[in-house]
């Protein structure tokens, strides 16, 4: 039996209702919350992958300073997984070592 948050209306002869209005509202709110969390998760995941793809394009096109800024800005993304973080940190270290190697001594 589901929890009813609203008073059940007394109706004549229909005491075998499956769900009350409160139960329906509760299920609709629950479904809406699940949808919102799912949408946010997929949106932030897609945003993170596209951001790292842009950074990868910059890195492969030898725009190293722009690529470094791009990877550093990826730290603030809402969706972060270890494999993407490792790629970002490794690329930042590579860019720093390339800059140190190219500096005149």
C-alpha positions, -999 to 999 in steps of 0.1 A, spaced: 0 0 0 14 34 -9 15 64 14 -12 89 9 -3 125 17 -37 140 10 -70 132 27 -88 105 8 -122 117 -4 -151 96 9 -171 85 -21 -201 64 -20 -197 28 -31 -161 31 -43 -141 20 -13 -119 -3 -35 -98 24 -52 -64 13 -62 -45 46 -55 -56 79 -40 -48 113 -54 -18 117 -30 -3 84 -42 -5 95 -78 10 129 -70 38 112 -51 46 89 -80 45 118 -105 69 138 -84 92 108 -80 92 101 -117 99 138 -124 129 137 -100 143 106 -116 140 122 -150 157 154 -139 186 135 -124 189 113 -155 189 143 -178 215 162 -157 237 131 -156 236 126 -194 240 163 -201 270 167 -179 286 135 -192 282 146 -228 295 181 -219 326 166 -203 334 143 -232 330 171 -258 352 193 -236 380 167 -235 376 162 -273 382 199 -279 412 198 -256 425 168 -275 421 186 -308 441 216 -295 468 193 -281 471 174 -314 473 206 -334 503 219 -313 483 247 -297 499 237 -264 491 268 -243 455 267 -254 454 229 -247 468 234 -213 442 260 -204 415 237 -218 427 208 -196 430 230 -166 394 243 -171 382 207 -172 388 204 -135 356 224 -129 334 202 -150 304 185 -132 311 151 -146 346 137 -140 359 102 -142 393 89 -133 403 80 -169 396 115 -182 413 131 -152 444 110 -158 445 120 -195 441 157 -185 468 156 -158 492 136 -181 487 161 -209 493 191 -186 526 174 -175 536 167 -211 529 203 -221 549 216 -191 578 194 -200 577 204 -237 577 241 -227 607 235 -204 625 217 -232 618 245 -257 629 273 -234 663 287 -244 690 282 -218 
